[in-house]
């Protein structure tokens, strides 16, 4: 049997058809060859992440930053996948270099050994591709070898463990669909059995209400602000997740259950204690997940009770502190305001005293002038000398006028004296009040400038009004400020954290993935066994003669089944089939 020679172009096309046609196909072929490294890397990464989470307790106790479970698992899987890709790439590169060195060995073999080695080398797809594709390949007939020469070389060690020709996932799925179906059914059944009889964790939820802060002094804020209530709920939720709250919870559970602060912090970090506000309402949900349903409910109730008591106790303490601060500020402002008023009154009294004294001096001067005028008039004669004598009637009339004048002057002097006494009395009262004001200022220890204090009297008055208004608002809203958070009932009944609706898709997906891996493994093993036929052909007798034992115990040669050329062509045909090359025998 002969075979038509192949040109270099046809040899290159044959190698190209055996390799992936695209970059994606090359990646797929690489993943199929090194799938165990790509799976081992993430597995080791997840194991390292699990170990980190298991021994992260000392970091939490020291207050050092730690990773959440989701972040740690994702980082471990990603790092493991990168290491797996790196290891797979290095292994593939080293294997390729070994194959290149093997094909580059000196070709000094001859005769039947070259035929047999060529048959063995045809068992690997990469070895066929590693042949000199640039040189023409002629038919192997009557001891001929590639390059049209006599058999001269051993083509290196055969790479028997290379992956077989790539098959599409559709073909594998069609052939091994029953394995996938069995895996999916077993996964679903396992999920159902796990939810019914497995160690399912239970969840219990306790709710805390954050009522809106209602300002009774403001008529426009009769119902409170929902936005402020939701913001306060977010702040309170962060406070509930603090180490102080877990310390109080651990003390409150003393004798009922054993939960240390470290265990509570780890449960909070691992998501077994989830404290977060609701998105559209002013509620805080405290969700506890535990294998013991009673323990989950007890822990949820304890966290809610301890948190509410701690927050309300702190609010009452802050309310009392604020009340005392306002009272002290009101007293201080009132004292300053009263002092300013006293100093202002002192200035007013001094001004009034000066005015009264001036008025007293003026009245005294008028009294002295009138008294002196009356004395001067009394010294004058009744009738001026040198005047003619008057009649008796005229004298009587003059006497009456004189008496009337004397009476008017007497009344005037009397009125002036009374006015003087009134001014003196006013001065005495002003002096008395001034002494009292100065005594009060002395008792308060005020030594400031009266002018400055009087100027700040209006400012003290406004400040006193503002503090009084704030104190009144504080007293009106005291009931709301004493209880900023309220428990909204007790914790709910413990419910399974992993229900059938959630476990069934997970179990089905896991079973389907395991079934797919098993189907691919079985298919790969079967294809690898099928590729061992060229090796068995190469190990046959080069002459193609086998002996058979007759019935009498003698052996005689059997007719040759195939010549050396036929054996080589058969090996080449199987190799070309693996490479996807269509040729004529």
Steps between C-alpha positions, in 0.01 A plus 500: 500500500618847414391846590515818300762746622390794706626848429622735778184702464280199552709397801462847653127492433478164667676630809281810497186288484619301800559813709231742623393737226450800726646651815194388694549148371862509612396606849239224506760241395739631766228477765418144398863393520560661841154491654625331816740786570227757435278321753772434755603868513158639608455203734823582683406869495162430659669279758739779589211747529313259727809464718535876516138540609540223758805663663407867457379528859824646645495770234146594600590512868797728429281733296695436179320525166372167369329382184137402481420136408383597151813705433733234640343217297497706180862608550609143577323355196639772273857459629476122469371526145788731405753262657336207319520683169866582566585140591309366199678740267843406640423127474373535143805703400741247652321215326518677167872559541560133582313405184711741295821355643377150430428577134836673463704192601739363234319266266731199476256208505440280197292217362226342689567698817416822321172354381412389852606832654304685236195294592548581867557866430178512301307421820534860624336796334771744599779275368336492158478875505860527615625331182672718246190638332707707261650195332298281264360179642495214255341162534669264741553201275771235488692649785467862392468772764396867503702728276510226241814339641573166647400447858758698689369630825316431813242770536543536873307371791124481442284729710230256582332711769397799284130585487299338216330690224267762638134420506224751545298517819188436298628155397599416856161614626319291241702192581500531878169677563389227734796572731399867514139406567599262779722768655222758491249256651741394773580864576133592525431197718793584723373857537154377599647250745728767647210737560300223666760309701824696479648749748302796368578830679211700640439873491320717752430869440446770762387847396572836661290806417658845469204740546517841331612783725188717540549863601191594700606863510491516120153474350643428154680188630210322662584156349878519484732453203522146350830588335660588833354182650658281229834677542479443875418131437820462294705656782336282764561187288871580490494549877329162547786327310769648725715303741344684796159354418646150471673542836166590660333207322766260627445624856122479464523136378712395795334185635258458208738433211873513439588766245828681545570838348737338251236251387244775458744710296579201279130427454446861399794483259385170348145625451341280766403822679363749251395842633387748237223760453219445256527697179164679489396502867633605838555144627815313600503125431715280725532161327679216682587172325586197713466124490295508821162668437451587867851641520442715192181648645657553842798679350279721278280600796803567719673717241181702443431543873857593590528739208170678579584530870849630427380758247210620716720519809749708308219721369365557850848584623548744213159654571586551865840643408343737249241611754771577753701690241200709403418572862856611566505716190164652592620579852822652374323707237237609749768612745678691229176654386400599857844645562474702182156622607628597845788689350262669261274586796795640690577728212138612482487567874819701488358707220172553690692591814696760316181646353327510839793669663509759225129559547548531877765763455274691265205487744719609788627792296145606413397472866789715615428759232132521593578521867748779444250688284237474773744635758582790275133583447431490871760769557329749269257759662129462448477845328797642329617825653443818303162387376186696585294344777233252394152451629398235746332290234811497290708401796267207571521388142881521505503300822288229345728481197802473723348219701402316180853537367643369825264202488597417139868516588444278799322242284776519244763442766294214637466341154869539433579341834274204425663461159840505666395234748361285213829521312691413814272200552559387141871532550478291814303227319744500211790469740329210675430315174851573377642354817286189451610459136863544592457245775359246253782569257748453778347163595525382135863599486462705187806708436458560128439822321137608550491656157604171332260291708216734421580474130476117519173504689294458180728218377463318831127542475485337153730218608288433805187482287664249260622276781162508667329404174742212445450376853124506453531301172726250674247443773214465251691237296647321800283188452620456142862573583505247783421209261653551153470126424220261592479123473239394245390177661714196576712303257326295233465124501820331376467413132734291282760726342535268198157423361409263221459785254860606556658158553345332195671721235831476687482121527389458140779725374763322709380159383498616139855633535623174654323302230663712230844450656443125526377479140801690371735281706345177369510631145865604536597159640324317217662717237843449656455125492397520136825679411716209617437302176796654311734393777379141478553507122852630545588219741411230240764285331666721233473216248134473565540125579358341809527143612206297610505177695341198333309224663807270521700762686711610206516856392498612145501843346172654418438692183602860539206727560667819401827612360721762658367761264142412584577521871653843452208615288254371759683689774506811285129467422410484869727796571346704218154415628595639837632812337186538288683454167302337223722286276474209267643169592 
